[in-house]
Amino acid sequence: MKHASMMKPLFTVLALAACTQYAFAATDYLPPVQHQGDIAFLSGGIGQSESTAIKDAMHHYPLTLEFAGKEHSGNVYLANVPVEISDMQGHTVLRTTATGPFLLASLPDGQYRVTAHYSGKEESRDVQINPSAHVHELFLWSM
């Protein structure tokens, strides 16, 4: 009985150590955070490790964009997608090229227009960023 009561704290410590190690390993695969003006963002998601790390980090960003193409065999992730985010007065707050299928951005509260281009086709979405919501937009192009 005494042996079993000593094992529980040991297993708890080992489990916490494993979780901490996983958390640090996941951040190793995150692409670097970039800044454009006051906007912090990151993009990527190429490969399983980086994709998993980005998916784990999504909840830290108010806006997540995802880019995919629709093929006969299903959807495929896209990279090198030009993206522009403007406020509703038309001022560009972020202009970049997403290096992978995900772009995560920290935007101040407000309404924005997100425009992305792929293969000569443009898609736009209006998004509302506020403290109580996380916005996830999928841009899906026919290929």
C-alpha positions, 0 to 999 in steps of 0.5 A: 500500500505504501509503495503504491502511494509513492508511485502516484507522485512519481508518475505525475512528475514523469507525465508532466516532464513528458508534456513539457518536453513535447511542448518545447519540441513542438515550438522547435518546429514553429516557423519564426514569428514575423512582424509587419508594423504592429502585426505579428504573424507566422506562416508555414505548415510544410511537413507533418512536424511544422503542421502539427506545431502550427495547429497547436499554436492556432489558439494563440492567434485571433486569425487563422487562414488556411489555403487548399486546392480541390482536386479530383482525388481530394483537397491538397494544401497550398503554399506561396499564396499572396495574402493582403489584409486591409482594415475597412478604410482600405488601409493595408495592415499586412501584405505577405506571401504565406509560405505554407498552408497556414497563416496565423495573425495577431490583429487588433479588434476590428473588421478586416478584409482578407484577400488571397490569390492563387493561380490567377484567382482571387478570394476575399473574406470579411472577418470580425476580430474580437476578444471572445472569438477565434476566426478560422477562414479556409480558402479553397480553390478548384484546381 
